[in-house]
């Protein structure tokens, strides 16, 4: 997340600071006394209470840091739960973005994606053939769509990252099956997490399950360490060989977020520089959790 200085209060007719695209007077002018806009600099700098401990590139979190990450993950989970009531035919992804933005601020957090490396919105919404990083817009979701909504909250400088698939109205059997198998891939990957295992163990079971069901695993995007920063080492590929890659160690916090395509695994990036789509137009699905490696296995922080 890029650091920045405290923004000035906009004029009544200036664009609102929240990124909604509305004028300030039509958006937050009447609410800024109730909900104070967090400064971007606060978003970027976690309140570290101990020096960062690294092992092989991974940041090993202290109990205090894990508690901060857990609180951020709790906000993310609450927002994803609430979205289940709002995803419906006719609802635009822009409306989803506004809801996520407001819900995050109401809970004392900041939407991590907003302005991250120039990303213009507070959430990623990826419909059908969009693999990830879909930018919310005035596009209405249609009956039969599948959509991934990726929410990350910054709370007191800590990050909580998770995404879910949602079915829009009545959905045909083929996309429903893709969504289900992708969720199974995530669960199988999580089951591998405990001290002494390897990142390759996670990727191996995900790839095996996806391909045995006739699907493919996206290579261009992977899971990652998180919690102190939005994205940390190590990377967590969703393909690989058992016993290879970074060892899983007590105190690591990272995401598993398999992107599974119904067709070819290759993707392309649209002209907006963010939106990734399947090259062959096939459907794609993704589920994501943030995980903490514990002495006896794993804690799913966003569950």
C-alpha positions in Angstrom: 0.0 0.0 0.0 1.4 3.4 -1.0 1.9 5.9 1.7 0.3 9.4 1.4 -0.4 12.5 3.3 -3.6 13.6 5.0 -6.0 14.8 2.3 -7.6 18.3 2.5 -11.4 18.5 3.0 -12.8 18.8 -0.6 -15.1 21.6 -1.7 -18.8 20.9 -1.9 -18.7 20.4 -5.7 -15.4 18.5 -5.7 -15.3 14.7 -6.0 -15.8 13.0 -2.7 -12.7 11.7 -0.9 -14.2 8.2 -0.6 -13.8 7.3 -4.3 -17.5 6.9 -5.0 -17.4 9.3 -8.0 -20.1 11.5 -6.4 -19.7 15.1 -5.5 -18.7 15.7 -1.9 -22.0 17.5 -1.1 -24.0 14.5 -2.4 -21.9 11.9 -0.5 -19.9 12.5 2.7 -20.5 16.2 3.5 -23.2 15.5 5.9 -21.6 12.5 7.4 -18.0 13.5 8.0 -18.8 14.6 11.5 -20.0 11.0 12.3 -17.4 9.0 10.3 -14.0 10.5 10.1 -12.0 9.6 7.1 -8.8 7.7 8.1 -5.6 9.1 6.7 -3.8 7.0 4.1 -0.6 7.2 6.1 -2.3 5.3 8.9 -3.5 2.7 6.4 0.1 1.9 5.4 1.9 1.7 8.7 1.0 -1.1 11.2 1.6 -0.3 14.9 4.4 -2.8 15.4 4.9 -3.6 19.0 8.0 -5.8 18.4 10.7 -6.0 15.7 9.7 -8.1 12.7 10.9 -11.7 12.9 11.8 -13.3 9.6 12.5 -16.9 8.7 13.4 -17.5 5.1 11.6 -14.3 4.0 8.4 -15.0 5.9 7.4 -12.6 8.7 6.7 -14.6 11.8 3.9 -12.9 13.7 3.8 -12.3 17.5 0.7 -13.1 19.5 -0.1 -9.4 19.7 0.2 -9.0 15.9 -1.9 -12.1 15.3 -4.6 -10.6 17.5 -4.6 -7.4 15.4 -4.8 -9.4 12.2 -7.6 -11.5 13.7 -9.6 -8.4 14.4 -9.2 -7.1 10.8 -10.2 -10.5 9.5 -13.3 -10.4 11.6 -14.4 -7.2 9.9 -13.8 -8.7 6.5 -15.8 -11.8 7.4 -18.7 -9.7 8.6 -18.8 -7.7 5.4 -18.7 -10.8 3.2 -21.6 -12.3 5.3 -23.7 -9.2 4.7 -23.0 -9.3 1.0 -24.8 -12.5 0.7 -28.1 -10.5 1.2 -27.1 -7.9 -1.4 -25.9 -9.9 -4.4 -28.9 -10.2 -6.8 -29.9 -9.7 -10.4 -30.0 -6.0 -11.2 -27.6 -4.9 -8.5 -24.5 -3.2 -9.9 -21.0 -3.9 -8.8 -20.7 -0.1 -8.2 -23.4 -0.5 -5.5 -21.4 -3.4 -4.0 -18.4 -1.1 -3.9 -20.2 1.7 -2.1 -21.7 -0.8 0.4 -18.3 -2.4 1.2 -16.7 1.1 1.5 -19.3 2.3 4.0 -19.5 -0.9 6.0 -15.7 -0.9 6.4 -15.6 2.7 7.7 -18.5 2.0 10.0 -16.5 -0.7 11.7 -13.5 1.5 12.1 -11.5 0.1 9.2 -10.2 1.2 5.8 -10.8 -0.7 2.5 -7.3 -1.8 1.7 -7.7 -1.9 -2.1 -8.6 1.7 -2.5 -5.7 3.6 -4.1 -3.4 0.5 -3.6 -1.0 0.9 -6.5 -3.6 3.1 -8.2 -6.6 0.7 -7.8 -9.6 3.0 -8.0 -12.2 1.2 -5.9 -12.7 -0.3 -2.4 -13.3 -3.9 -3.5 -12.7 -6.3 -6.4 -15.8 -7.7 -8.1 -15.0 -10.4 -10.7 -18.0 -11.8 -12.8 -18.0 -15.0 -14.9 -14.8 -15.0 -17.1 -13.1 -12.3 -14.9 -10.4 -14.2 -12.9 -9.6 -11.4 -10.4 -9.2 -7.7 -9.8 -12.4 -6.7 -11.5 -13.1 -3.0 -11.1 -16.6 -2.2 -9.8 -18.7 -0.2 -12.3 -22.3 0.5 -13.4 -22.6 -3.1 -14.6 -25.7 -4.9 -13.2 -25.3 -8.5 -12.3 -27.5 -10.8 -14.3 -29.5 -13.9 -13.5 -27.1 -16.9 -13.8 -23.9 -15.0 -13.2 -21.3 -16.1 -10.8 -19.2 -13.4 -9.0 -16.2 -13.3 -6.8 -16.1 -10.4 -4.3 -12.7 -9.9 -2.7 -12.7 -7.8 0.5 -9.6 -6.7 2.4 -9.8 -4.6 5.6 -7.1 -2.5 7.2 -7.9 -2.1 10.9 -5.4 -0.4 13.2 -2.8 -1.0 10.5 -3.4 -4.8 10.2 -4.8 -6.6 7.2 -7.6 -9.1 6.8 -8.0 -10.6 3.3 -10.7 -12.9 2.0 -13.0 -13.5 -0.9 -16.1 -15.6 -1.7 -18.1 -16.7 -4.7 -21.8 -15.7 -4.9 -24.4 -17.2 -7.2 -26.7 -14.5 -8.8 -30.2 -15.8 -8.9 -30.7 -19.2 -10.6 -27.4 -20.5 -11.8 -26.9 -23.4 -14.2 -25.3 -26.7 -13.1 -21.9 -26.2 -14.9 -21.0 -22.9 -13.2 -22.4 -24.1 -9.9 -20.1 -27.2 -10.1 -17.1 -24.9 -10.9 -17.8 -22.8 -7.8 -18.2 -26.0 -5.7 -15.0 -27.6 -6.9 -13.0 -24.4 -6.4 -14.2 -24.3 -2.8 -13.1 -27.9 -2.4 -9.7 -26.9 -3.7 -9.4 -24.2 -1.0 -10.5 -26.6 1.7 -8.0 -29.3 0.6 -5.2 -26.7 0.6 -6.1 -25.5 4.1 -6.0 -29.1 5.3 -2.3 -29.2 4.4 -1.3 -26.3 6.6 0.7 -27.2 9.7 4.3 -26.7 10.9 6.7 -29.0 8.9 4.7 -29.0 5.7 5.7 -27.1 2.6 4.0 -24.6 0.3 4.3 -27.2 -2.5 2.0 -29.5 -0.5 -0.7 -26.9 -0.7 -0.4 -26.3 -4.4 -0.1 -30.0 -5.2 -3.5 -31.0 -3.7 -5.2 -28.0 -5.2 -3.9 -28.7 -8.7 -4.6 -32.4 -8.5 -8.2 -31.8 -7.4 -8.9 -29.1 -10.0 -7.4 -31.1 -12.9 -9.1 -34.3 -11.9 -12.4 -32.5 -12.3 -11.4 -31.2 -15.8 -10.5 -27.7 -14.7 -7.2 -25.7 -14.8 -5.3 -23.7 -12.2 -4.3 -20.1 -12.9 -0.5 -19.6 -12.6 -0.3 -15.8 -12.9 -1.8 -15.0 -9.5 -1.0 -16.8 -6.2 -1.6 -16.6 -2.4 0.7 -14.6 -0.3 1.9 -13.7 3.2 -0.2 -10.9 4.7 -1.2 -9.3 8.0 1.5 -6.7 8.6 1.5 -5.6 5.0 -1.1 -6.2 2.3 1.2 -8.5 0.4 4.2 -10.2 2.0 6.5 -13.2 1.3 6.2 -16.0 0.7 4.1 -16.5 -2.4 1.7 -19.4 -2.2 1.2 -21.0 -5.7 -1.9 -23.1 -6.2 0.1 -25.7 -8.1 3.3 -27.5 -7.4 5.0 -30.6 -6.0 4.8 -32.0 -2.5 7.8 -31.4 -0.2 8.9 -28.4 -2.2 8.8 -24.6 -1.7 8.9 -22.6 1.5 8.5 -24.5 4.8 5.4 -23.7 6.8 6.4 -22.4 10.2 4.6 -21.5 13.4 3.4 -17.9 13.4 3.2 -17.5 9.6 0.1 -15.8 8.3 -0.8 -16.1 4.6 -3.7 -16.5 2.1 -4.7 -19.4 0.0 -6.9 -18.2 -2.9 -7.1 -20.7 -5.8 -8.3 -19.3 -9.1 -9.8 -22.2 -11.1 -10.8 -21.9 -14.8 -13.3 -24.1 -16.5 -11.1 -23.9 -19.6 -7.5 -23.0 -20.2 -5.4 -21.6 -17.3 -4.0 -18.7 -19.2 -5.2 -15.1 -18.6 -4.9 -11.7 -20.1 -5.1 -8.2 -18.5 -7.5 -5.7 -19.9 -6.6 -2.2 -20.9 -7.5 -0.8 -17.4 -4.3 -2.5 -16.2 -6.2 -4.5 -13.5 -8.9 -6.8 -14.8 -7.7 -10.3 -15.5 -9.9 -12.5 -17.7 -9.6 -16.0 -19.1 -8.0 -16.0 -22.6 -10.7 -18.4 -24.0 -13.7 -16.7 -22.4 -14.3 -19.7 -20.0 -15.7 -19.2 -16.5 -13.4 -18.7 -13.5 -14.0 -19.1 -9.8 -12.0 -18.2 -6.7 -12.3 -18.6 -2.9 -9.9 -17.1 -0.4 -9.1 -17.3 3.3 -6.3 -15.8 5.5 -4.6 -18.5 7.7 -2.4 -18.6 10.8 0.0 -21.5 11.3 -0.4 -22.8 14.8 1.4 -25.4 16.9 -1.2 -28.0 16.1 -2.2 -27.0 12.6 -4.0 -24.0 11.3 -6.4 -21.2 12.4 -8.6 -19.9 9.6 -8.7 -16.2 10.6 -11.4 -15.2 8.1 -13.8 -18.2 8.7 
